[in-house]
Amino acid sequence: MSSEPGQSGAMRYVLFDVDGTLIDAVDNQRLVWRTWAERYGLDPDEVYRVALRTRPMETFAQVAPDRDPGECLAALHELEDEDVRSGVYTAFGGASELLSALRPGSWALVTSNYEHRVRGRFARTGLPVPEVLVDAAAVAEGKPSPVPYLHAAARLGASPEDCLVIEDAPSGVESGLCAGMTVWGVNAPAAVDGVHRHFGSLREAVRDVLAFVSGPRAHGPEGSAAVE
């Protein structure tokens, strides 16, 4: 492709979620929340159950309403930063192959985590970091709001209809759909509600993602009748 980024319709783009999509961080997240819960004398299993479906401040409000939320968040950030330094991380199969094959300027990361942690995890797994990385500090509203994905598209110079979102979680899928983008789900045994296509693993999606980027401009969500 010889077209330059920023010419609407001349290129197509891929916007990736990170945890659960490119990086397998389930065991890390569970350990971090377990350590946090034990520090506050709470049931680790119950805390993790709540944390899976809420953002941290909402988690604290439910599981530790009598605690200072700022203190709770500081403790969580401390544990997460230590995990980035010392934890064991694994990239999902196909991640390195896929990211290395994408043209610079044609893809971005959109995460609810923070940039320094993403960069630390990518350094540990050998994955390349793109020019555009939208983290929790970059936007006023996180997923499931469409703001994170729209912000990434704007930074790439892309129109939403030219973007493919790769996600694993319901909140991220909702975010991409609300942004008017094509959304494919990966790394789950069953399709998340709303996805245009579903792949059991990231590796299974590699060929199709590369075909999306190299194909002609879409006139609507691709794969809308192809949930697999």
Number of C-alpha atoms within 10 A of each C-alpha: 9 6 10 12 17 16 11 16 17 15 24 23 28 24 26 22 24 22 21 18 22 27 20 18 20 12 11 16 18 18 18 22 20 18 17 23 21 12 11 13 10 15 12 19 13 12 21 21 13 16 20 13 13 14 13 16 13 15 20 21 13 14 18 17 11 9 12 11 17 11 10 18 15 11 14 18 15 12 18 21 16 13 19 19 13 10 16 14 18 14 21 19 16 16 19 16 12 18 21 12 11 17 14 14 18 22 26 25 24 28 24 20 17 16 18 12 17 20 16 15 24 20 12 17 16 12 19 13 17 15 13 19 21 23 20 16 13 18 14 9 13 22 21 19 18 21 19 27 33 22 19 23 27 13 16 19 18 23 19 23 21 26 32 24 28 29 31 26 23 18 18 27 28 21 24 31 22 15 23 20 26 25 28 27 30 25 22 17 10 13 21 21 13 17 28 22 22 28 20 15 18 25 17 15 22 19 12 10 20 17 11 19 21 15 12 13 16 14 9 12 21 19 15 14 10 10 17 13
